[in-house]
Amino acid sequence: MKHILNRTSLFHGLDDEEIEEIEKITRRKQYSNRTFVFMEGDEREAVFFIQSGVVKTHKIDEDGNEQVISLLKSGDMFPHVGFFDHSPYPANARVMQDAVLLIIRIDDFNQLLFEKPHLAIKVMQMMGKKILQLQERVQSLISQDVRHRLIHAINKLAYEHGKKRDGGIAIDFPITNQDLANIVGTSRESINRLLNQLKKDEIVKSDRNGIFIYSLDKLRRSE
């Protein structure tokens, strides 16, 4: 538990004693594949940290279409709005692989910060840095075309979830073309065309079980 909390960017500035204080208010829970951790609009009671597994956060628009916000891995925290906002959960969170999550109740965390204000200062400093990083990432993605955004998304999935196999990199959980379209911000038809071209060039292949990348170097060069 302490190892996962240490890996979380929000707590990077904390020393061992401070992490132990966080650990005291943290509990662990197992979630099965396809289980919802929470639903958009539910009262926000806790923040979650992934010890193992994969979690997808997504929203449903007025037409019933799913918009993927992020695919989260071990060490990630969600929701990103964190502890300092009392609005409902901003999206749905669903397990894509059996997961073990660490849970911190917002009321418990707020009480800890009230009792230890030096801890609050450190956490808020890290939050400021994370917000700047997210802003830079969004600006970078907006300036790229669909092909670049898709390759960036696949490369990120490979870095975060990939496993070496058969001379390439395998991403072993089901991610549909619609999921990729939602992540990239385009239509499923555009993703179909781009993936077909990447498959023809023997760079990437995908099916219902996941994605296989023949060569990361070749994928990056294909941008």
C-alpha positions in Angstrom: 0.0 0.0 0.0 2.8 2.4 0.9 4.6 1.7 -2.4 1.5 2.6 -4.4 0.9 5.8 -2.4 4.6 6.8 -3.0 4.2 6.3 -6.7 1.2 8.7 -6.9 2.2 12.1 -8.3 0.0 13.9 -5.7 2.1 12.5 -2.9 5.6 12.8 -4.5 6.7 15.5 -2.2 5.9 13.6 1.0 8.4 11.9 3.2 8.0 8.4 4.7 6.4 9.6 7.9 3.8 11.7 6.0 3.1 8.7 3.7 2.5 6.6 6.7 -0.1 9.1 7.9 -1.9 8.8 4.5 -1.6 5.0 4.8 -3.5 5.0 8.1 -6.7 6.3 6.4 -6.4 4.1 3.3 -8.2 0.8 2.8 -7.9 -1.8 0.0 -10.7 -3.4 -2.0 -10.8 -5.9 -4.9 -13.0 -5.2 -8.0 -13.9 -7.7 -10.7 -13.7 -7.1 -14.4 -16.5 -4.9 -15.8 -17.5 -3.7 -12.4 -18.4 0.0 -12.0 -16.4 1.7 -9.3 -18.7 4.7 -9.4 -21.2 6.3 -11.8 -21.3 9.8 -13.1 -23.4 12.0 -10.9 -22.9 9.8 -7.8 -22.1 11.7 -4.6 -18.3 11.9 -4.4 -17.2 10.2 -1.2 -13.7 8.9 -1.9 -10.6 9.0 -4.2 -9.1 5.8 -5.6 -5.6 4.6 -6.4 -4.9 1.6 -8.6 -2.7 -1.0 -7.0 -3.3 -3.5 -9.9 -5.6 -3.8 -13.0 -6.9 -1.3 -15.5 -9.8 1.2 -15.0 -11.5 3.1 -17.8 -13.1 6.5 -17.0 -15.8 7.7 -19.5 -18.8 9.8 -20.0 -22.0 9.2 -21.9 -23.3 12.1 -24.1 -26.9 13.0 -24.9 -27.0 10.6 -27.8 -25.8 7.7 -25.7 -22.3 7.7 -27.2 -19.4 6.9 -24.9 -16.5 9.3 -24.6 -13.4 7.7 -23.1 -11.5 10.1 -20.8 -8.6 7.9 -19.7 -7.4 4.3 -19.3 -5.7 4.1 -15.9 -3.0 1.8 -14.6 -1.2 0.8 -11.4 -0.2 4.0 -9.5 -2.8 6.2 -11.1 -5.3 8.2 -9.0 -8.9 8.9 -10.0 -11.0 11.0 -10.2 -8.5 13.7 -11.1 -10.5 16.4 -9.4 -9.3 14.7 -6.3 -10.0 15.7 -2.7 -10.6 19.4 -3.0 -14.0 19.6 -4.7 -17.3 18.4 -3.4 -19.1 18.1 -6.7 -20.5 14.6 -7.8 -18.2 12.2 -9.6 -17.6 13.8 -13.0 -17.6 10.5 -15.1 -18.1 6.8 -14.9 -15.3 4.5 -13.7 -15.3 0.9 -14.8 -12.8 -1.9 -14.3 -11.4 -3.4 -17.5 -9.2 -5.9 -15.8 -9.6 -7.4 -12.3 -8.3 -4.6 -10.1 -7.2 -3.9 -6.5 -7.9 -0.3 -5.5 -6.8 1.7 -2.6 -9.5 4.0 -1.3 -9.3 7.2 0.8 -12.5 8.8 2.0 -12.6 12.5 1.3 -13.8 13.3 4.9 -10.9 11.3 6.4 -8.3 13.1 4.1 -9.7 16.5 4.9 -9.5 15.8 8.6 -5.9 14.7 8.2 -5.0 17.9 6.4 -6.8 20.0 9.1 -4.7 18.3 11.8 -1.4 18.5 9.7 -1.4 21.8 7.7 2.2 21.3 6.5 0.9 18.2 4.7 -1.8 20.2 3.0 0.8 22.7 1.7 2.9 20.0 0.1 -0.1 18.3 -1.5 -1.5 21.5 -3.0 2.0 22.3 -4.4 2.0 18.9 -6.2 -1.6 19.5 -7.5 -0.4 22.8 -9.1 2.4 21.1 -10.9 0.0 18.3 -12.1 -2.5 20.9 -13.5 0.3 22.6 -15.5 1.4 19.2 -17.0 -2.2 18.4 -18.0 -2.6 21.8 -19.7 0.6 21.2 -21.7 -0.5 17.7 -22.7 -3.9 19.0 -23.9 -2.4 21.8 -25.9 0.1 19.4 -27.5 -2.7 17.0 -28.6 -5.0 19.7 -29.9 -2.3 20.8 -32.4 -1.8 17.3 -33.9 -3.8 15.7 -36.7 -5.8 12.4 -36.2 -3.0 10.1 -37.3 -0.5 11.7 -34.9 -3.1 11.6 -32.0 -3.8 7.9 -32.7 -0.1 6.9 -32.7 0.5 8.9 -29.6 -2.5 7.1 -27.9 -1.2 3.7 -28.9 2.3 4.5 -27.8 1.0 5.7 -24.5 -1.0 2.5 -24.0 2.1 0.5 -24.9 4.2 2.4 -22.4 1.6 2.1 -19.6 0.1 -1.4 -20.2 2.3 -3.2 -22.8 4.1 -6.5 -22.3 6.9 -7.8 -24.5 5.8 -10.8 -26.5 6.8 -12.5 -29.8 9.3 -9.8 -30.7 6.7 -7.0 -30.2 4.5 -5.3 -27.6 1.1 -6.7 -26.6 -1.6 -4.7 -24.9 -3.7 -7.4 -23.3 -7.1 -6.0 -22.6 -10.1 -5.4 -24.9 -10.1 -1.9 -26.3 -12.4 -1.3 -29.2 -12.0 1.0 -32.2 -14.7 3.1 -30.7 -12.7 3.4 -27.5 -9.7 4.6 -29.5 -11.9 7.0 -31.4 -13.2 8.4 -28.2 -9.7 8.8 -26.8 -8.4 10.5 -29.9 -11.5 12.6 -30.5 -12.5 11.4 -34.0 -14.9 9.0 -35.6 -14.7 5.2 -35.5 -14.5 5.2 -39.3 -11.4 7.3 -39.2 -9.8 4.9 -36.7 -10.8 1.9 -38.8 -9.0 3.4 -41.8 -5.9 4.3 -39.9 -5.6 0.9 -38.2 -6.1 -0.9 -41.5 -3.2 1.1 -42.9 -1.0 0.4 -39.9 -1.9 -3.3 -40.2 -1.1 -3.3 -43.9 2.3 -1.7 -43.1 2.9 -4.4 -40.4 3.2 -1.9 -37.6 0.1 -2.6 -35.5 -2.7 -5.1 -35.5 -5.8 -5.1 -33.2 -8.7 -7.4 -32.4 -11.2 -7.9 -29.6 -8.5 -9.1 -27.2 -6.2 -6.1 -27.5 -3.5 -4.5 -29.6 -0.2 -5.9 -30.8 2.6 -3.6 -31.9 5.2 -5.2 -34.1 7.8 -2.5 -33.5 7.6 0.6 -31.3 10.4 2.2 -33.3 8.5 1.7 -36.5 5.3 3.0 -34.9 6.9 6.2 -33.8 8.5 6.7 -37.2 5.2 6.3 -38.9 3.9 9.6 -37.4 
